[in-house]
């Protein structure tokens, strides 16, 4: 089974002959991305439901199809992000996404360097050994290396002018007269890293939307960067709603341990968010209203209270706050009561169902695409893999089923009910099962968990 790394329109650059062709195509992708932004505005205006009625609930019989709900969440995130970006030091950039393509500020390597410890030689051998100190990294040989001469050189050191090859230490010997002999055939340019071997100044190294990893920091430093232009992490506040939740000890007298509070915030951090805090809110409409309207986070995530029960206050609170529902229910199991709302000031709220696995479904269905867009990351291309077992589907809804990789196929795990976390705790991801189910061997879409998701690719030309 092969995972296909995805990326935004800017990241999907076909290989072209020559650096200029590659850069031109990447710019073409940028233009397409700008046009897509205008299309997002038109689509969101067209699709935006009316504000919630005074009663607080939208039409419970019109949940969105799961793919459309994810598209709508990503669209909302792109519009809310706008052109938000900053230039920060490497330490602060780690984990953020590049706001613009990373182009080389210098050739890499910036000069011809030795790939090995050994001898830099000029012309054919045997060679007389230059009466000079070894050429070390960070130091240059003062003069040209005369024909028929050799000088010791260290890995990473600048190759002397007129040197034709580097002979590894283990492949050379000196005779009684002190002359150097090669024990293997010497070819022009061997074990020399030529200037610009990795890239030339101005080459695009990584696309906008690439997550800044430790390796990206190393590449950026080598390419000459002191600051990186990135998209700030979106801020999130988590509101755990419920009178019945315990934060410690064993369940008793109808009270249960809060499983979502410890899980949701770290999950959101894995999705690229800066979590400002997790607060517990009692089943009280006024308390929830104050918490939602008082938050300054880009995204408020609530747990529970999204249905229509006697203490499900999320819909009435959103109506009172003047929110607009972008997604009110999704045709997916588990987690169909999930919702996404636009708040004042360009902020959003994702309402997760209270059952633990249903909440995971909400995180991956709505919070993940919203946060990915808010943080400037490209949408990964979906990939598919065959399912190992016959999977019963819902007659009308998409199912998200935790799985593990087994023998090049996806094997569903046990304990995958809406209130269970035992299955997802050992899962590699979630299989997207279409309405009606699938037969063994059928390829299905795979949702990676945040800690196994592929890294955005760049233009490697």
Secondary structure, DSSP 8 states (H G I E B T S, - for coil): --------GGG-----SSHHHHHHHHHHHHHHHHHHHHHHHHHHHHH------TTS---TT--EEHHHHHHHHHHHHHHHHTT--EEEEHHHHTTSEESS-EE-SS-BSSS-EESSSEEEE-SSSSBEE-SS--B-TT---SS---TTEEEEE-TT-B--TT--EEEEGGGEEE-TTS-EEESS---TTTTEE-TTSSB-TT-EEE-TT-B--HHHHHHHHHTT-SEEEEE---EEEEEEE-SSEESSS--BTTBEE-SHHHHHHHHHHHTT-EEEEEEEE-S-HHHHHHHHHH--SSEEEEES--SSSTT--HHHHHHHTT-EEEEE-EEEES-TT-EEEE-GGG-EEEEE-SSHHHHHHHIIIIIHHHHHHHTT-------EEEBSS-B---SSSEEEEEEEEETTEEEE-S--STT--TTGGG-SEEEEE-TT-B-TT-EEEEEE-GGG---------
